[in-house]
């Protein structure tokens, strides 16, 4: 799994509005390329941290509070599920992501997946 971590909200906010269409087009081209190869299983943009919720179970029912648990300067803005033949291939695809030359992209192996047919 590859994900782009945004170091601060200021980074996103400082990106010029007129540059967004090209940036989105580059990301969509990346998504199309690796969907067609069968290596991109999904690409997911996450909402701002202000929209995060904490869910606990109290007395058998959901107890929901606003906001992320941790106060942090960084958060994961998006993540991509890849299915690659090797760690090296995952590294190649991750390095091909738009902005990988500007911001580092984290690459996390998935340890296991729950069987869908259970």
N, C-alpha and C positions, 0 to 999 in steps of 0.2 A: 504494500500500500504506500503510495506516495502522497504527500500533503504539502501544501504551501502554508508556511507559518508567517503571519504578518507581525512584524515586531511592534508596531504601535498603530493605533487608529490614524495617527497623523500621516503615516506612509500612504495609506489608502486615500486619505483626504487631500494629500498634497499632489496626487497624480492628476495631471491636467485633464479637465473634462473633455477637451477636444481630442485627447489621445485614447479615450476609452473605446471608441468604435474600432480602431485598429487593433487594440489589445484584445478585445473580445473576438475579433475575426481571427487573430493568431491562435487564441485558445481553442476556438471552434475547429480550426484546421488541424491542430494537434489532436483534438478529440476524435475527429473523423478519421484521421490517418490510423490511429491505434484501435479504434472500433473496427475498422475494416480489416486490420490484421488479426483481429480476435483477441488482442492482448489487453485492451481497455474494457473492463467489465462495467465500469460506471464512473461518472465524474459528478461530484456533489459539492455545491457551494453552501456554506453554512451561514446562518443569520448572524448578525452582530451579537456580541456577548450580552448586550442589554436585553436581548430576547431569550436568553438561556433561562432554564428553570431547573430547580433541584427537586427531585421526586424521591420521597422516602415512604415507607409503609409504617403507619402508626395505627395500632389497634386493628390491623387488617385492611385498612383503607389508605388510598394515596394521600400523602400530605405534600402539597406543592408550594414551593417558595420561589420568588423571583431571583434571577441573576445567577451567575456562575459562583461556584463555591470558593474558588481562589481569586484573590486580587492579583492580577497579573498584567504585565506590559505586553505579553505576547498571547496570541490565541491562534488556533488553526482556522483559517478562512475557508479552506476547501480540502477535499481529499479525493483521491482517485484509486479505484481498485484495479490492479493489474494482474494478469495471469501470464507469467513468463516462464520460459524453460530453464532459466538460470538467474542467479543473483546479478551476474554481469549484464544480462539483457535488461533486467529491471533498472540497473544503473544507467544504461544507455538511454532508455526511454525517459527516465527521470531527468537526465541531463538535457534532453531534447525539449523539455517543457519551456514555454515562453517565460521569460524573466529568470530562468535558471542562471543566466550570466549576471544578473543583478542581485537576486536574493537566493540564498541556499534553499534547497528543497529537501525535506526529510524523507527518507525511505525506510519504511518499517515493514519487516516481514510479518505476515499473518501466521500466527502459531497454529490455529485450527479453525475449522468452520463446523458449525452444527449441521448435522445431516438434515436435508430438507425433507426426506421421505420418512421421518420418524413418526 
